[in-house]
């Protein structure tokens, strides 16, 4: 499809009234986690110390490599390896769908569902792109992990102040380098019941400011693997669905509701 055709088609969508989100009882949701077994407890007792060890070792290596890595590419390699080590240790098989939708070397804004802490290693380890994360400020305070994120050019978001978060994303939008993509969680936090929560506008405004296409990402299986308020892993298969890029060039704030609905629809069809 030609670029002009894509934009024209989306322009029609952007001015179509957004449909209402379904009532929470009727909303699609990802599979619920099963009750952990004794084997899960024993496995987690081994996996958790190993994850801390991986974080210290790879965080230290990342800091050392950052001295000669102004673009953060070596640090991203460290983050990707760290993520894959975690995924394999906790017993996950990741299946990626839709990688053919991405163009090598292009920059995107990835907006992802957020079901579990394990979403981050799945994204960093298996999404074929140079990624920078927009994450809550508290993550940057974690030893080794937070140090790596600061040196690697990731984006610290103060969720306590909406204006501060907006200003941070605006500044970050001016510093995105060619070939580097950013991923954010438009829900802002992890779901409790497997449904897709209401979206915040920050990630969408960031996309409009940069003019970068949005790629909807739906991760299914991480909630069954490690649900919210649990530290016990249940080995699982995780599917990561990468949607077709949605162009944002030329869109303005009045287009936000329809853009948000388009992304939401692209995510929920995989639930």
JOFENZI-V41116 format. One line per field, one symbol per residue. ss: DSSP state (2 for helix, 1 for strand, 0 for the rest). psi: psi as a letter, one per 40 degrees, with the letter a starting at -180 (. if undefined). burial: + if it has 24 or more other C-alpha atoms within 12 Angstrom, else -. A space follows every 10 residues. Layout:
ss = ???
psi = ???
burial = ???
//
This chain:
ss = 0022222222 2222000000 0000000010 0000000222 2222222222 2222222222 2222220000 0022222222 2222222220 0111111022 2000000011 1100000222 2222220001 1111112222 2000222222 2000111000 0222222222 2220000001 1111000000 0000100000 0222222222 0001111111 0222200000 0000011111 1100010000 0022222222 2222222200 0
psi = hidddddddd ddddehhiii iiiddeiiii iiiihiiddd dddddddddd dddddddddd dddddedfgd eedddddddd ddddddddde fihhhhhede eihheiiihh hiihdidedd dddddehgih ihhhiiddde ehiddddddd deeihhhgee hddddddddd dddeehiheh ihiiheddii ideeihiiii eddddddddd eiihhhhhhh dddddgiifi ehhhhihhhh hhihhhiehe iideeddddd dddddddeee .
burial = ---------+ +-++------ -------+++ +++------+ ---+--+--- +--+++-+++ +++-++---- ++++++++++ ++++++++++ ++++-++--- -+---+++++ ++++++++++ ++++++++++ +++++++-++ ---+++++++ +++++++--- ----++-+++ -++--++--+ ++++++++++ ++++++++++ ++++++++++ -+++++++++ ++++++++-- ++++++++++ +++++++++- +---++++++ ++++++++-+ +
//
